[in-house]
Amino acid sequence: MVVTFKKLALLVVAIGILALASVAVAKQPAEKAELLKTELTPFGAERAGNAEGAIPAWDGGLTAIPPNVNYDPESGDLRPDPFADDQILFTITAQNVDQYKDKLSAGQIALLGKYPDTYKINVYPTRRTIAAPQWVYDNTYQNAVKAELTEDKLGARGAYGGIPFPMPTQGAEVVINHNAKWEGGGDTSELAGNYIIQASGSITNGGTARYYFDRPFYEKDKNVETWNQWLIAVLFEYSSPARRKGEIILSKNPLNYTDKSKAAWQYMTGQRRVRRAPSIDYDTPNPSAGGLYTYDDAYSFNGPIDRFEWKLVGKKEMFIPYNNYQFDMPPLKTVLTRHHANPDYVRWELHRVWVVEATLKEGKRHIYGRRILHMDEDSWFNAVEDKYDTRGNLWRTSLCTNYAKYDGGNVIGLARRAGIYYDFQGDSYAAGYLVNGLGKNVLSEKPNPPEWFEPAHVRKLGRR
C-alpha cells in the first residue's frame, strides 16, 4: 500500500507537505534546506536505510572506478558490472506474487499474470549508487531555497544546475525533477537501436541512430541568469534501417514550459530539407517503436506536462530496475526474447520511490487517461510507469534500465539505459536505446559545441 504523507513523519516535519500542498511555490526556508546536509541526501532522498535493512543507508554513491573492475574511460568500451558477483536474493513469479504485491506496480503484476511460465523478477541486494559532483549538490541546495513552480505548474523558475525541487510538495515538481535529473556532465554520443519484438519473437529494427546530447542546464560555468533556458537538446542521426538512413531529428526541451516551448526539427533524405516537426511530442506514436509507445514515453517520460494533472500520492518501497550493467552486454536476441525482455538480464532492487498519479485534464487530448509514475528517490528517475486508457483500463507498462556512471569527476551519476515498453492489447513489445551488439559505444563524455544543436548544423549533416 502506498505510504501517505501523514505517515511520513520525517517528511512532514522537514518539508511541511500538508501545509504547502495547495501552494504553487516550493521555496524552502533555509533551516529546512539544511536537512539536505543531514537527514536527507543532497538530492532530497532519505539518507537512512529502511527498518528491515533491505535498503541500506546512502553512503555517497559510486564516485570513482571501483577497484574490482578493469575499465579505461577512453576506450569506448561498455562499463563493466561492479556487482557481477551479487547473488539473487529471491525471485518473484506468478506463483508467489501475492507475497510482494505491495512492492510491485500494477503493470508488473499484470505481466506476471500474462506470462506465468516465463516472466519473473529477480531481486538483488540494493545498491544506492547515485552520486553527483559537489557543484551539482551546491546548486541543488540553492534551488531548494530559490526555485519556484510557475503559477500554471508547467515549469520551474529560479532553478539551475541541480535538482529543481529536492524537497517537493506537489506532483508537478517531482515530474520536473525527473525531466531535469542529473545524468552526468557534458554530452554523450552513443550508437543505439530501437526494436519491435513481434508476437512470434522476430525482431524488427525500428531505427538505429547516433545520439548526441547537450545539457545546457548543467553547464558548470553558467548560472540561472546566463544559461540559454534549454534543459536538454538531443540530436539523432539514423544509420538504419535503409528507409531511415540519413534521417536526422533535433529536439530541444526547456525547463520552464510556461515561458518557452519545446522545439523540434527533422531532416528527411527524400525531401532534402530541414523542417520544423511539432508532431514530435505528446502522444504521437513513435515510429521507432512501431506505435507501441509515444514520443512522451521516451526517456521513461519527457516533454511538456500541460495535458495532465499531477498528483503527488506519496512514497513507498518498491522493486525497480537498478544497476543494469548486464543488460547491455549479451547479443540482441539473448536479451529481447519472445513476449518480454529476458528476465535473467534485468536486475531488480528494493528502493524508495515517489509515486505520482497523472490524470488527463478536462478538455485536453491524449491517448492515456491516467499514468502512474514511480520515481527513484535517490536519482528522480522514473523507473516504472503504468499507463491506462481513457476508459480506465490498464493498457501499457514500461520500465527503464539504468546504471551508475563511475568514471569520476563530472562523469558520475545514474544514467538511463534501455527502455522496455509492453502493450497488454497484444503480445508484441518495444525496446528502445539498446547498445547490444553495436561495438565500442561510449564515444565521448565531453560537450559538443552549442552550434551542433541548431537547425543549421542539421542542414549541414544532411548534405554530407
C-alpha positions in Angstrom: 0.0 0.0 0.0 1.3 3.5 -0.8 2.6 5.4 2.2 0.8 8.6 2.6 2.3 11.9 3.7 0.5 11.6 7.1 2.6 8.5 7.8 5.8 10.1 6.7 6.6 12.0 9.9 10.1 12.9 8.9 9.0 14.5 5.6 6.0 16.2 7.2 8.4 18.0 9.6 11.1 18.5 7.0 9.0 19.8 4.1 5.7 20.9 5.5 3.8 18.9 2.9 0.4 19.1 4.5 0.6 22.9 4.9 2.0 23.6 1.5 0.1 21.0 -0.6 -2.1 23.6 -2.3 0.6 26.3 -2.8 2.2 26.8 -6.2 5.7 27.6 -4.9 8.3 25.4 -3.5 10.9 27.7 -1.9 12.1 26.2 1.4 13.2 28.2 4.4 17.0 27.9 4.9 16.6 25.9 8.1 14.6 23.2 6.2 17.0 23.2 3.3 19.8 22.3 5.8 18.2 18.9 6.0 19.8 18.2 2.6 23.1 18.1 4.5 21.9 15.9 7.4 18.8 13.6 7.3 18.4 13.9 3.6 20.8 13.3 0.7 21.9 16.3 -1.3 19.2 15.3 -3.8 16.5 15.1 -1.2 16.3 11.3 -0.5 16.3 9.8 2.9 19.9 9.1 3.9 18.9 6.3 6.3 18.1 2.8 5.2 14.8 1.1 5.9 13.9 -0.6 9.2 14.5 -4.1 7.9 17.9 -3.3 6.5 17.0 -4.3 2.9 17.5 -0.7 1.8 21.0 0.4 3.1 21.9 4.0 4.1 23.2 6.2 1.3 27.0 6.5 1.6 27.8 8.9 -1.2 27.3 6.5 -4.1 29.8 5.5 -6.8 32.2 8.4 -7.3 35.2 6.6 -8.9 36.1 3.5 -10.9 35.6 0.6 -8.5 38.8 -1.4 -7.7 37.2 -4.7 -8.8 36.7 -3.6 -12.4 39.2 -3.1 -15.2 37.9 -0.1 -17.2 39.5 2.6 -19.3 37.1 5.6 -19.8 38.9 6.5 -23.0 38.4 3.0 -24.6 34.8 3.3 -25.6 34.0 0.0 -24.0 30.8 -0.7 -22.1 31.3 -0.2 -18.4 31.9 -3.5 -16.5 29.5 -4.5 -13.8 31.0 -3.8 -10.4 28.3 -6.0 -8.8 28.7 -9.1 -11.0 29.3 -11.3 -8.0 26.0 -10.3 -6.4 23.6 -13.3 -5.9 19.9 -13.2 -6.5 18.1 -12.8 -3.1 14.8 -14.2 -4.4 12.7 -14.4 -7.5 9.1 -13.2 -7.8 6.9 -15.3 -10.1 3.2 -15.8 -10.8 3.2 -18.4 -8.1 4.4 -16.2 -5.2 3.4 -12.7 -6.4 0.9 -12.3 -3.7 3.7 -12.0 -1.1 5.1 -9.0 -2.9 2.2 -7.1 -4.4 2.6 -4.1 -2.2 6.1 -3.6 -3.7 5.2 -4.0 -7.4 3.4 -1.8 -9.9 0.1 -2.9 -11.4 1.9 -3.4 -14.7 4.5 -5.8 -13.3 1.7 -7.8 -11.6 -0.1 -8.0 -14.9 3.0 -9.2 -16.7 3.5 -12.0 -14.2 -0.1 -13.0 -14.8 0.0 -12.8 -18.5 3.2 -14.8 -18.9 3.3 -17.0 -15.8 5.7 -19.6 -17.3 8.4 -17.2 -18.4 8.2 -13.8 -16.8 9.9 -13.3 -13.4 11.5 -10.6 -11.3 15.0 -11.4 -9.9 15.7 -9.3 -6.8 19.3 -8.5 -5.9 20.8 -6.6 -3.0 20.1 -2.9 -3.1 23.0 -0.7 -4.1 22.5 3.1 -3.7 25.0 4.1 -6.3 23.7 7.6 -7.2 26.3 10.3 -7.0 27.0 13.8 -8.4 29.7 16.4 -8.3 29.7 18.7 -5.3 28.9 21.7 -7.5 25.6 20.0 -8.5 24.8 19.3 -4.9 25.5 23.0 -4.1 23.2 24.1 -6.9 20.5 21.8 -5.7 20.7 23.4 -2.2 20.3 26.8 -3.8 17.4 25.5 -5.8 15.7 24.4 -2.6 15.6 27.9 -1.3 15.1 29.8 -4.5 13.3 27.8 -7.1 9.5 28.2 -7.6 6.9 26.3 -9.5 5.3 28.6 -12.1 1.7 29.7 -11.4 0.3 27.3 -14.1 2.6 24.5 -12.7 4.3 23.9 -16.0 7.8 24.7 -15.2 10.4 26.0 -12.7 11.8 29.4 -12.2 14.9 30.3 -10.3 16.5 26.8 -10.7 19.8 25.9 -12.3 22.4 23.2 -12.4 20.8 20.8 -9.9 17.6 19.1 -8.9 15.0 21.9 -9.1 12.8 20.7 -6.2 14.7 18.4 -3.9 12.0 18.7 -1.2 8.9 18.6 -3.4 5.3 19.3 -2.2 3.5 18.7 -5.5 3.4 16.1 -8.3 4.4 18.6 -11.0 7.6 19.3 -9.1 8.5 15.6 -9.0 7.9 15.3 -12.7 10.1 18.4 -13.4 12.8 16.8 -11.2 12.7 13.7 -13.4 13.0 15.7 -16.6 15.9 17.6 -15.0 17.6 14.6 -13.4 21.4 14.5 -13.3 22.9 12.1 -15.9 26.5 13.3 -15.9 28.2 16.4 -17.3 28.6 17.4 -20.9 27.4 15.5 -23.9 27.4 11.8 -24.7 27.2 10.1 -28.1 26.2 6.5 -28.5 25.0 4.3 -31.3 21.8 2.8 -30.0 19.0 0.8 -31.6 15.2 0.7 -31.2 13.3 -2.5 -31.8 9.9 -4.1 -32.2 9.6 -7.6 -30.9 6.7 -9.4 -32.6 4.5 -12.0 -31.0 6.4 -14.6 -32.9 9.6 -13.5 -31.3 11.1 -11.9 -34.5 12.9 -8.6 -34.0 12.4 -5.6 -36.3 14.8 -2.7 -36.3 12.8 0.5 -35.9 15.8 2.7 -36.1 19.4 2.7 -35.1 20.9 6.1 -34.6 23.9 8.0 -33.2 22.7 10.1 -30.2 24.2 13.4 -29.3 23.2 15.1 -26.1 23.6 18.6 -24.8 22.5 19.6 -21.3 22.7 23.4 -21.1 21.0 23.3 -17.7 24.1 21.5 -16.3 26.9 23.7 -17.7 29.2 24.2 -14.7 30.3 27.7 -15.6 26.8 29.1 -16.2 24.2 30.2 -13.7 20.5 30.9 -13.5 21.0 34.3 -15.3 23.3 33.3 -18.0 22.1 29.9 -19.3 20.1 29.7 -22.5 16.9 28.3 -20.8 17.1 24.9 -22.6 17.1 22.0 -20.3 18.3 19.4 -22.9 18.9 19.1 -26.6 19.3 15.8 -28.4 20.2 15.0 -32.0 19.5 11.6 -33.5 21.4 10.7 -36.7 19.9 7.5 -38.1 22.0 4.9 -39.9 19.5 2.0 -40.3 17.2 0.6 -41.4 17.6 1.6 -45.1 14.3 3.5 -45.1 15.6 5.8 -42.3 19.3 6.1 -43.2 20.3 9.7 -43.2 17.2 10.9 -41.3 18.1 13.4 -38.5 16.0 14.7 -35.7 16.9 17.6 -33.4 14.7 18.1 -30.3 15.2 20.8 -27.6 13.2 20.8 -24.3 13.1 23.7 -21.8 12.9 23.5 -18.1 10.1 26.0 -18.0 7.2 25.3 -20.4 5.3 28.4 -19.1 7.8 30.8 -20.8 9.3 28.6 -23.5 8.1 25.9 -25.8 9.7 22.7 -27.0 11.3 22.9 -30.4 12.0 20.1 -32.9 13.3 19.8 -36.4 13.6 16.9 -38.8 15.7 16.2 -41.9 14.3 13.6 -44.3 16.5 12.3 -47.1 13.7 12.2 -49.6 12.8 15.9 -49.0 16.4 17.0 -48.5 15.4 19.9 -46.3 15.1 20.7 -42.6 11.6 21.4 -41.4 10.0 22.1 -38.0 8.5 19.0 -36.5 5.8 20.0 -34.0 4.3 16.5 -34.0 7.4 15.0 -32.3 5.7 15.4 -28.9 2.9 14.2 -26.6 1.0 11.1 -27.7 2.2 11.0 -31.3 3.2 7.3 -31.9 7.0 6.9 -32.1 7.8 5.2 -35.5 10.9 3.7 -33.9 8.6 1.5 -31.8 6.0 0.6 -34.4 3.5 2.7 -32.5 3.9 0.8 -29.2 4.9 3.9 -27.4 4.5 7.6 -27.8 7.0 10.4 -28.1 6.5 11.5 -24.5 7.1 7.9 -23.3 10.7 8.2 -24.5 13.3 8.6 -21.7 10.7 7.0 -19.4 8.8 10.3 -19.8 9.8 13.6 -21.3 8.4 16.8 -22.7 5.5 19.2 -21.8 3.4 18.4 -18.8 0.4 20.6 -19.5 -2.1 17.9 -20.5 -2.3 16.2 -17.1 -3.0 17.0 -13.5 -0.1 15.6 -11.5 -1.0 14.3 -8.0 1.8 13.5 -5.5 0.5 10.3 -3.9 3.3 9.7 -1.5 6.3 7.4 -1.1 6.6 3.6 -1.0 9.2 0.9 -1.1 9.2 -0.8 -4.5 11.2 -3.2 -6.6 12.5 -1.3 -9.6 15.2 -1.9 -12.2 18.6 -0.7 -10.9 22.3 -1.1 -11.8 21.5 -2.9 -15.0 25.1 -3.2 -16.4 24.4 -6.8 -17.5 21.5 -5.9 -19.8 23.8 -4.1 -22.3 26.3 -6.9 -22.8 24.7 -10.0 -24.4 23.7 -10.3 -28.1 20.4 -8.7 -29.0 18.5 -11.9 -29.4 19.6 -13.0 -26.0 18.0 -10.1 -24.2 15.0 -9.5 -26.4 13.1 -12.8 -26.1 9.6 -13.6 -27.1 6.8 -11.7 -25.3 9.2 -9.8 -22.9 12.8 -8.9 -22.3 14.9 -11.8 -20.9 14.3 -11.6 -17.1 17.7 -13.2 -16.4 19.4 -9.9 -17.5 17.2 -7.4 -15.7 18.4 -6.7 -12.2 15.7 -5.5 -9.7 16.4 -3.9 -6.3 14.2 -2.5 -3.5 14.3 1.3 -3.4 12.0 4.0 -2.1 10.1 5.8 -4.8 7.9 8.8 -5.1 4.5 7.9 -6.6 2.8 10.4 -8.9 -0.6 9.9 -10.5 -1.3 11.8 -13.7 -4.9 12.3 -14.8 -5.9 13.8 -18.1 -7.1 17.3 -17.8 -10.6 18.3 -18.8 -10.6 19.4 -22.4 -7.2 18.0 -23.2 -6.4 15.2 -25.5 -4.1 12.2 -25.0 -4.3 8.5 -25.6 -3.6 7.9 -21.9 -6.3 8.8 -19.5 -4.2 8.1 -16.5 -0.5 7.4 -15.7 1.2 6.2 -12.6 4.9 7.1 -12.4 7.4 5.7 -9.9 10.4 8.0 -9.3 13.5 6.6 -7.6 14.1 8.9 -4.6 17.9 8.9 -5.0 18.0 10.0 -8.6 14.5 11.3 -9.5 14.5 8.7 -12.3 11.0 7.4 -13.5 11.9 3.7 -13.2 8.5 2.1 -13.9 5.3 3.6 -15.3 1.8 2.2 -15.8 -0.5 3.7 -18.4 -4.3 3.5 -18.6 -6.6 4.2 -21.5 -9.4 6.8 -21.3 -11.8 4.1 -20.0 -9.6 3.3 -17.0 -8.2 0.0 -18.3 -4.5 -0.8 -17.8 -3.1 -0.6 -21.3 0.6 -0.4 -21.2 3.5 -0.6 -18.7 7.2 0.4 -19.2 10.4 0.0 -17.3 13.7 1.7 -17.9 17.0 0.1 -17.0 19.9 2.2 -15.7 23.4 2.1 -14.4 25.8 4.3 -12.5 28.5 6.1 -14.4 31.5 5.8 -12.2 34.3 7.4 -14.2 34.9 10.2 -11.7 34.7 14.0 -12.0 31.6 15.1 -13.9 31.0 11.6 -15.2 29.3 10.1 -12.2 25.5 9.7 -11.8 22.7 7.4 -12.7 22.3 7.1 -16.5 19.3 6.0 -18.4 19.8 2.8 -20.4 17.3 0.6 -22.3 13.6 1.2 -22.1 11.2 -1.7 -22.4 7.6 -1.0 -23.4 4.7 -3.5 -23.0 1.3 -3.3 -24.5 -1.4 -5.5 -22.9 -3.6 -5.4 -26.0 -1.2 -7.7 -27.9 1.9 -9.9 -27.5 4.4 -7.6 -29.1 6.6 -5.2 -27.2 9.1 -2.5 -28.0 12.6 -1.8 -26.7 14.5 1.5 -27.1 18.0 2.8 -26.7 19.8 -0.6 -26.8 23.5 -0.8 -27.4 23.8 -4.6 -27.6 26.0 -5.8 -30.3 26.8 -2.4 -31.6 30.5 -2.5 -30.6 32.5 0.3 -28.8 29.9 2.8 -27.9 30.8 5.4 -25.3 32.4 7.8 -27.7 32.7 10.9 -25.6 31.6 12.4 -22.3 32.8 15.8 -23.4 30.4 18.6 -24.7 29.9 19.2 -28.3 29.7 22.9 -29.4 26.3 24.5 -28.8 26.0 25.2 -32.5 25.7 21.4 -33.1 22.2 21.6 -31.7 20.9 24.2 -34.2 18.9 23.7 -37.4 21.9 25.0 -39.4 24.0 22.0 -38.2 21.2 19.6 -39.1 21.2 21.0 -42.6 25.0 20.6 -42.8 24.8 17.0 -41.7 22.1 16.2 -44.1 24.1 17.5 -47.1 27.3 15.4 -46.3 
